[in-house]
Amino acid sequence: MPSTIPVVPPASRARAWWFASLVCLLLAPAAIAWLDRPVSLAAHALTHGNRWVILASDIPTPLFALGAPVLLVSSAAYVWRRRLPGWALTLWLTSVAVVSASFAKLALKFIFGRTWPETWVHNNPSFIANGVFEFRLFAGGDAAYSAFPSGHLSLLLACCTVIAVRHPRLRLLCALAIVLTAFGQVGANFHWVSDVLAGAALGIAVAQCVLTAHARWGQ
C-alpha cells in the first residue's frame, strides 16, 4: 500500500525548518568573530584526543560511504515500482538529501578554503600549531584548506531533517545524534564552532529543498 506519511510538513513547520537553517547561518559569522578561537583553545586543553569525544564526532561517518549506494538501489526500486512504501520512500529521500548535501559541502569547502583548528594532514597550517586563522577563497581543493562547512554536520542534518519531518517520533533520537556529533566535532577540535553551524544550516536547507521538490514534482 502507498505511504500515507506526509512527504513535506505543513507550511508553518516548513517555515520553522527554514528559520532554523537561517539562524544557524546567521550565527556562523558571530562564531567566527567571537567563539571559534577561544573554544578551540579550550577544546585543545580539555577534550582533544578523548576517545569518547572522537567516537561522538564519528556518528555520521557511515553516511559518507552509504549515501551513494543507497541512492542507486532505492532509485532503481523507485523507478521499478513507481511508488514506494513509507520506510523505503524515507530511505530514498534521505539518500537524495545526503548525496546532494555532500556535493554542496564540497563546493563550499572549495570556495571558502578555510584552515583547520588543529594540524591533521600534510602538516597543514592550523590555529593550534601555527596561529593561522583564515579563509583562502577558492583554495579548498587542498585538504589543508577545507574546514568550512563541516561535512559531518551537513550530511547528518540532511539525513535527520528528512527523518524528523517524515517520522516525528524519531525527532528526539535525531536531536541526540546532532548534539553528540556537534559536541564531538568541536570537542575533538576537528572543526570550528562556525563550521558546525554552517554545516547544520546547509544540511537543513538541502533536506527541505529535496522534500519540497518531491512534494511538488515527484508524486
Buried (B, 14 or more C-beta within 10 A) or exposed (E): EEBEBEBBBEEEEBEEBBEBBEBBBEBBEEBBEEBBBEBBBBBBEEBBEBEEBBEBBBBBEEBEEEBEEBBEBBEEBBEEEEEBBBEBBBBBBBBBBBBBBBEBBBEBBBBBBBBBBBBBEEEBBBBBEEEBBEBBEEBBEEEBBBBBBBBBBBBBBBBBBBBBBBBBEBEEEBEEBBEBBBBBBBBBBBBBBBBBBBBBBBBBBBBBBBBBBBBEEBE
